[in-house]
Amino acid sequence: MIERFLPQFLPQFLAGMAVNFEIAALALLIGVGLGLLLAWARIAGRTSGAVAASIIGLLRAAPTFVVMFFLLNAIPRDAALLGVPLAPGGMMAVALSLVPYSAAYIADAGVAAMLQLRAGSQLGALLFLPNVTRAFFVLVMSSGAGAAIGVNEAIAVILRQAELLPTLGERLALFGVGVTLFGIPLQIGFALIRALQRRLSRVMMRPNGRTT
């Protein structure tokens, strides 16, 4: 039965999930820097705004898998600059492939926050924070693409362990356990984000909710 595999599976799965969170954090960190720069350019002027809007549109349309495989295959494995290797490893390639989505999402949220600040609503601008948190959890889910290139994240652990199980029923049970373990922290995170957004929205609707 599947119970005999759980003591071995759970530590590997949790270690793999830590990789998912690490990939998401790296993609979000880069995305925040690039996204806020694009958001500032978007509202800074007509010309810069048009250029920034075009870039954001391209980033939003970039397919994660295409970007990931491009990064892995377009740069020679021995390429280096001043002795520093330029070819990304598997985990870095996954993180960089998620940057277009991350940057586009942050740029859109950043524009909304900057416009709120211009209007004098600091509380409205604070909605940027739950938006960034939501982006992080979306990136955690998307980081499962790393299984396609051998990154040892949670989805890869599930697939590898499933190959060792003798029956379809046990494999389905393992997938169920994995999906549950993967989904619980994400659903908790999304619930907290929704609660924070509702709280900020209620405060903003009060007569004294508008700050200067």
N, C-alpha and C positions, 0 to 999 in steps of 0.2 A: 504494500500500500504506500501511498504518497507520504505518509507520516514519517517513514524511515529516511526520506530525503530531506525533510525540513531542517534538521540540525545542521546539515551541510549547506543547504540552500540559503537559509536566512542570513547568515553572516556575509555570504557572497553578494546576495541581493542588496543588503544595506550598504555595503561598500560600493556597489555599482550605482546605487541611488545617490551616494555622495558625489560620484563623478558627474551625474546629471546636474546636481546643484552647482558644482564647480564650473561646468561648462556654461550654465545659464548665468552665473554671476559674472563670468568673464565677458560673455556676449553683451550683457546688460551694461557693464562698466564702459566698454567701448562704445556701445550704442548711446549711452547718456551723453558722453562727450561729443560725439558726432551729431546726435539729434538736437542737442541744445544749441550747437553752433548753427545748424540749419534752421532751427526755430527763430533764432535771433535774426538771421539773414532774411527769413521769410517776412518779417514785419519791419525790417530796417528801411526798406525802400522799394520802389517799383521794380527796378532792374534786378537788384539782388533777390527780391521776393520771387520774381519769375524764374530766375535761375535755381533758387532753392526749391521752389515748388516742382520744377522738372526733375531735380535730383531725388527729391522725396518720392515722386511718382515712380522713378526707375527703381529705387530701393524697395518700394512696396511690391513691385512686380517681380523682383528677383526670386527665382525658385531655389529653395534651400538645397535640394539635392544637386542641382546643376552647379551652384556655387561651390558646394563641398567637393564634388569630383573635379571641378576646374582647379581648385586650390591644390588638390592632391596630385594632379597630372600635368598641369601647365608649368609648374616650377620644377626645374631639375632637382633631383634629390641631393646633388652635391653643390648646389648653388649656395654661395656665401658672400657676405659683405664685410670686409675687414675682419675676417675670421669667424663672423657670426653666421650660422646657418640660416638661410632664408626659407627653405622648404618647411612648411608647417607639419607637425606630427598629427596623428589622427584626432586627438582631443582638441588641439588648436584649430584644425581644419573645421571641425564641427562648430566650435565657438564662432569662428570667423564667418561661417556660412549663415549663422543666425543674426549676425550684425546688421545686414540690410533690413530685416524685419524690425529688429530692436531700434535701430536709428530712426526708421520711418515712424514707428509708433511713438517714440519719445519726442520726435519733432512735432507731430500733431498735438500731443499732450502739452508740449512746451509752448507752442503758439497759443493754445487756449489759456494756459497759466499766465503768460506774459500779457495777454490782452486783459485778463482779469486784474492784474496788477496795475496796468495803465488806467483801468476804470476805477481803481481805488479799492478793490475787493481783495484783501489779503486772504480771507477765508476761501474765496473762490479759487485763488491760486493754489491753495493747499490741496485741492483735489488732484493736483499733479502727483502727490505722493501715493495715494492708492492706485492711480493709473500706472505708476512705475512698478509698484508691487504686483499688479496684475500682469504686467509684461514679464516680470520675472517668472511667475508660475507658468505662463504660456511657454516661455523659453525652456523651462524644465521639461515640459511635456514634449516639446519639439526636439529636445536634445537626444531623444530616442533614435533619431536618424543615425546616430553614431554606430548603432548595431550593424548597419550596412557595410561599414568599413572596418569592423573589428574592434571598435572602442569598447572597453570593458565596463559599459554602463548597465543599468538595471535591466533594460530590455534584452541586451545581449546575454546577460546571466540567465534570464528566463528561457531564452531560446536554446542556450547551451545545455541547461539542465533538462529541458524537455526532451532533447535528443536521447537522453540516457534512460528515460522511462519506457517501459515495455508496452504499455497499452494506451490507447487513445483516451480512455477515461481518466487515467492518471495524468496525462498531458493536459487535458482540459481542466482538471482540478488544479494543476500547477499554475496554469494561465490565470485561473480565477483568483488564486492566492496572490499571484504577482500583481494583477490589476488592482486588487483590493489594497494591497500594501502601497502600491504606487499612487492610488487615487485618494486615500485617506488624507495625507498631509496636504495635497493639492486642494481638495474640497474644503478642508478647514481653512486654508489660506484664502480661497475665494470667498468663503462665508465671512471671514473677518474683514476683507476688503469691502464687501457689500455693506456690512454694518457700519464701517467707518464712513463710507460715502453717504449713507442715509443720515448719519449723525451730522456730518458737515452740511448736507443739504438742508436739514431742519434748522441748524443754527443760522444758515444764510437767509432763510425765509423769515426769521424773526425781525421785528422792527429795528432792533439794535444789532442785527447780525452783520451789517455792512460796516467794515472797518476802513479807516483811512490811515 
